[in-house]
Amino acid sequence: MIDQSQTKRILLGLTARAYRVPELETAIITLCGSAPKPHHPDVRKILAECGFVKLMPFWSNEIATNPAASKFADEVWGEYVAEMREKHPDFDKQIENKDWVTKQLEKGGVGTELKKLLNRVGIVPSANCSCNSRAATMNARGIEWCEENFEKIVGWLEEESRSRKLPFVKAIGRLLLKRAIHQARKLSKNNPTHQ
């Protein structure tokens, strides 16, 4: 799956091309207060100052509505895929992995139950987190694996909290995971498709 650092690289590539189209450059200046210059694309500074949170929806909208932005997205994606294929022979499998994640989440299990509990307190997967792939992994590997890897999963929760700049209390993370395991076990008794 594409993680946050990889998504940031794609956003950097898009933002570095903004100066090619005056209205995109103007939009970036309006959004972030500055834009990359043709021969000095200081996009890392822009990304840091403007923020990933602002640029992600901006580029999503531009790619959907602006042919120039869509062309840039194709260029950046092509460069990214070529680089990743060179570095990681299984990259194409990772891209296809989205279908597997969806199937695992639909199947249900500890990961799905943990997602439900987190949803109740307003923590939902974002475009740039590994929440869904980790929930799918938990579902695929089953209840026993989750129990054996309990602290590892709590570590995943802590890692995601840090990346979102949210406070994390291990005791609460453990409590949520215990509850998710209990609920998954209860559902598996009533429905054999849940593990």
Secondary structure, 3 states (H helix, E strand, C coil): CCCHHHHHHHHHHHHHCHHHCHHHHHHHHHHHCCCCECCECCHHHHHHHHCHHHHHHHHHHHHHHCHHHHHHHHHHHHHHHHHHHHHCCCHHHHHHHHHHHHHHHHHCCHHHHHHHHHHHCCCCCCCCCCHHHHHHHHHHHHHHHHHHCHHHHHHHHHHHHHHCCCCCCHHHHHHHHHHHHHHHHHHHHHCCCCC
